[in-house]
Amino acid sequence: TSEQIEHLHRRFKQLSQDQLTIRKENFDSIPDLEFNPIRGKIVHAFFDKRNLQQESDGLADEINFEDFLTIMSYFRPIEMNMDEEQLDRFRKNKLKFLFHMYDSDHDGKITLQEYRNVVEELLSGNPHLEKESARSIADGAMMEAASICVGQMGPDQVYEGITFEDFLKMWQGIDIETKMHVRFLNVDTIAHCY
Amino acid sequence: SVSSIVPESCLLIVVGLLVGGLIKGVGEKPPILKSDIFFLFLLPPIILDAGYFLPLRQFTENLGTILIFAVVGTLWNAFFLGGLMYAVCQLGGPGLNHIGLLANLLFGSIISAVDPVAVLAVFEEIHINELLHILVFGESLLNDAVTVVLYHLFEEFANFEQVTILDIILGFLSFFVVSLGGVLVGVIYGVIAAFTSRFTSHIRVIEPLFVFLYSYMAYLSAELFHLSGIMALIASGVVMRPYVEANISHKSHTTIKYFLKMWSSVSETLIFIFLGVSTVAGHHYWNWTFVISTLLFCLIARVLGVLVLTWFINKFRIVKLTPKDQFIIAYGGLRGAIAFSLGYLLDYKHFGMRDMFLTAIITVIFFTVFVQGMTIRPLVDLLAVKKKQETKRSINEEIHTQFLDHLLTGIEDICGHYGHHHWKDKLNRFNKKYVKKCLIAGERSKEPQLIAFYHKMEMKQAIELVESGGIGKIPSAVSTVSIQNINPKTLPVERILPALSKDKEEEIRKILRTNLQKTRQRLRSYNRHTLVADPYEEAWNQMLLRRQKARQLEQKMNNYLTVPAHRLDSPTLSRARIGSDPLAYDPKADSENLPIITIDPASPQSPESVDLMNEEPKGCSGLPPSPEEDEEGLVMRVKEPSSPGTDDVFTPGTGDSPSNQRMLRCLSDPGPRPEPEEGEPFIPKGQ
């Protein structure tokens, strides 16, 4: 809605300090984001060219308001009047966004190392943790994913990584279209930056 | 069969009717369900069971909806019904004329509350999807506050000559006091219980007692001050659960679970039977107009209420409630024993028409339980309502859900918008920083949720594997995906544990990971990558040695296996022991082709440390050894050493070569002794 766009625009101006584009450093000015363990990935996702629906790969250096809106559109709440096909596309879009966040080297698969990376980051809020635990969790999860996606594997096969189709399968139990959205209930409160 | 058509509650009521009829036939006076027995003894276990195992995530997600249904819906029902009944009474002729407005309103408030017992009894059997379940069930729990307030209010007003506006306003305020007060009482007791459980590491046996005791006290305290006892009970259960579960032993947890389920089952059964008996026993005053109109208006009020409220709520919900959902919610508004007991409490002096009220109440209860209860299952199938999905929570889901939570919080922060996620995240952080430190003993307070979840899962897997293993094949449910499949370059070298200071939990995890999830392992070309020519031969010697040892072990094992029976107290006890002991393993170098898991619970008291060896380098594929060495077997043995004092005794491995990692350990659970004190909590509290 136009109200929301206006609100976002205001926020954009705040973040960019009244310039036309935002760079990565601008995101550092948000105080609450510091506590977030995966904030690196989030910021990265904003600049990821695949998310900006550009053909190329890699990272953009700066984004303008249009791109900002594009990213935000991934978090649109579901609408009642969507039919099956639209719903499916909606869902795939959101999952693709997530997939890009996991897959940091842009090769189309989530390998074990990348998955480990994700789990480590998730647990990075606890300084007491050892790397071993994170790794074992990631290993376990990966094995589970492999068994879901490929079933029984012989000892010689190697599971390369989670492709997007496998990713879709894993998320089947969770209704992503209902969970992944941000609501704009109270448009007036804007958290301030430094 | 009968049970698939008739829900259990109906059958129980019929049994009660029969029993009551029998007693009456004999000439005795059948017992009636007295209200204090009901409220003091029969109701709390059910509510505590519901509150303790409340699926918190769905509950909080839908809290707004639930509250609106509970509060506004019940108010609407009460007033609508009371008003209409008053109209009916005025028009109903001489028999009903004398019933005043207040009496009718009181009647309305009694009968309009959806009953948690009845809802539980019926909904549990139909397995509808979680959203609907939590909506109806949550509503039935939370409307207790409304019912209590209205009931006491109208009861007092009936004594007054005049009802002033001030009284009404005070009544309105008292609603907040009752509900919030109840919750506050529950929270206080919950915190006290959590705090107590922090120190119970030496008296594991009475841990469950604290849970029950504190919850019951919360209930009683709330009821004492006319606050909402049900809300207190639920609040205390919800608050104490995460902390208590982190503190208490695994066995206590099981005990709590089973006791709660047992008590609530018994209570439920008794309630329904008593309901049947009381029907036969009570004095009835049947007035066609009153009863029929009550029934009719109940249904109408419910349907109207749900429709209007859903229309209003859907404006704020992301996941809208479809008409099918609305129908189920309306249809699921069952009345039950609470209404009956409240009616029973009415005083004869002020309410001469009590019998008539009771008759009407019982009729409505019977109707809802029998008719609605029986027909809801075919209706659910007919309307193709989504059913509950029996999915096990996987570690992947957990990771993803957490990831998503953080992601959404981050986005909200970027937008500068204080949304739900923001506050939830703040609450979590507060929880982690301050509360957990106080209420959870020791190191566990720092354990993040993901790790805790992973532990639980691994323990479960371990237990499953041990229990189902026995002698023979490993069940095919265990995935054959091994660590080699996902990461071919993983070398066993990585899994070496430095000797002493690692605690048990870490070891268990490692062992589980490396051993349980593999049924067969082939090491691929291990030698060629890592070993140079010389250690190659050493490996070969080692293998010979180990083969000899393995043969000896095999013989020993055969001995053990014939011994166990008469040593055990009972299979269940041994099972419990196995389940609670950290497992020790002894992978054999070259057993037969198939992995063998042998459980030997009654090993003679041998304080020997158990060898733990990793899989052998098998890359000796080029060597003369026979092909039967290709596979490796996995043998697990459970032993209980006698020495109670030996905790974590490590003896360094002999002959540590890169191809042969050993990990030696000793179990610490004291063996079968006269006082079976549980040595170690299943989830050790240290980290």
Boltz contact constraints between the chains, C-beta under 6 A:
constraints:
  - contact:
      token1: [A, 11]
      token2: [B, 415]
      max_distance: 6.0
  - contact:
      token1: [A, 11]
      token2: [B, 416]
      max_distance: 6.0
  - contact:
      token1: [A, 30]
      token2: [B, 413]
      max_distance: 6.0
  - contact:
      token1: [A, 32]
      token2: [B, 413]
      max_distance: 6.0
  - contact:
      token1: [A, 33]
      token2: [B, 413]
      max_distance: 6.0
  - contact:
      token1: [A, 36]
      token2: [B, 406]
      max_distance: 6.0
  - contact:
      token1: [A, 36]
      token2: [B, 410]
      max_distance: 6.0
  - contact:
      token1: [A, 38]
      token2: [B, 406]
      max_distance: 6.0
  - contact:
      token1: [A, 39]
      token2: [B, 410]
      max_distance: 6.0
  - contact:
      token1: [A, 42]
      token2: [B, 410]
      max_distance: 6.0
  - contact:
      token1: [A, 77]
      token2: [B, 318]
      max_distance: 6.0
  - contact:
      token1: [A, 112]
      token2: [B, 486]
      max_distance: 6.0
  - contact:
      token1: [A, 112]
      token2: [B, 487]
      max_distance: 6.0
  - contact:
      token1: [A, 122]
      token2: [B, 402]
      max_distance: 6.0
  - contact:
      token1: [A, 123]
      token2: [B, 448]
      max_distance: 6.0
  - contact:
      token1: [A, 126]
      token2: [B, 448]
      max_distance: 6.0
  - contact:
      token1: [A, 128]
      token2: [B, 446]
      max_distance: 6.0
  - contact:
      token1: [A, 133]
      token2: [B, 451]
      max_distance: 6.0
  - contact:
      token1: [A, 136]
      token2: [B, 513]
      max_distance: 6.0
  - contact:
      token1: [A, 137]
      token2: [B, 454]
      max_distance: 6.0
  - contact:
      token1: [A, 140]
      token2: [B, 395]
      max_distance: 6.0
  - contact:
      token1: [A, 141]
      token2: [B, 395]
      max_distance: 6.0
  - contact:
      token1: [A, 141]
      token2: [B, 396]
      max_distance: 6.0
  - contact:
      token1: [A, 141]
      token2: [B, 399]
      max_distance: 6.0
  - contact:
      token1: [A, 142]
      token2: [B, 486]
      max_distance: 6.0
  - contact:
      token1: [A, 143]
      token2: [B, 481]
      max_distance: 6.0
  - contact:
      token1: [A, 144]
      token2: [B, 394]
      max_distance: 6.0
  - contact:
      token1: [A, 144]
      token2: [B, 395]
      max_distance: 6.0
  - contact:
      token1: [A, 144]
      token2: [B, 396]
      max_distance: 6.0
  - contact:
      token1: [A, 145]
      token2: [B, 396]
      max_distance: 6.0
  - contact:
      token1: [A, 146]
      token2: [B, 481]
      max_distance: 6.0
  - contact:
      token1: [A, 146]
      token2: [B, 486]
      max_distance: 6.0
  - contact:
      token1: [A, 147]
      token2: [B, 479]
      max_distance: 6.0
  - contact:
      token1: [A, 147]
      token2: [B, 481]
      max_distance: 6.0
  - contact:
      token1: [A, 152]
      token2: [B, 480]
      max_distance: 6.0
  - contact:
      token1: [A, 153]
      token2: [B, 481]
      max_distance: 6.0
  - contact:
      token1: [A, 153]
      token2: [B, 485]
      max_distance: 6.0
  - contact:
      token1: [A, 155]
      token2: [B, 520]
      max_distance: 6.0
  - contact:
      token1: [A, 155]
      token2: [B, 522]
      max_distance: 6.0
  - contact:
      token1: [A, 157]
      token2: [B, 485]
      max_distance: 6.0
  - contact:
      token1: [A, 158]
      token2: [B, 485]
      max_distance: 6.0
  - contact:
      token1: [A, 158]
      token2: [B, 488]
      max_distance: 6.0
  - contact:
      token1: [A, 159]
      token2: [B, 485]
      max_distance: 6.0
  - contact:
      token1: [A, 159]
      token2: [B, 486]
      max_distance: 6.0
  - contact:
      token1: [A, 170]
      token2: [B, 396]
      max_distance: 6.0
  - contact:
      token1: [A, 173]
      token2: [B, 391]
      max_distance: 6.0
  - contact:
      token1: [A, 178]
      token2: [B, 318]
      max_distance: 6.0
  - contact:
      token1: [A, 178]
      token2: [B, 319]
      max_distance: 6.0
  - contact:
      token1: [A, 182]
      token2: [B, 411]
      max_distance: 6.0
  - contact:
      token1: [A, 182]
      token2: [B, 412]
      max_distance: 6.0
  - contact:
      token1: [A, 183]
      token2: [B, 419]
      max_distance: 6.0
  - contact:
      token1: [A, 189]
      token2: [B, 418]
      max_distance: 6.0
  - contact:
      token1: [A, 190]
      token2: [B, 416]
      max_distance: 6.0
  - contact:
      token1: [A, 191]
      token2: [B, 416]
      max_distance: 6.0
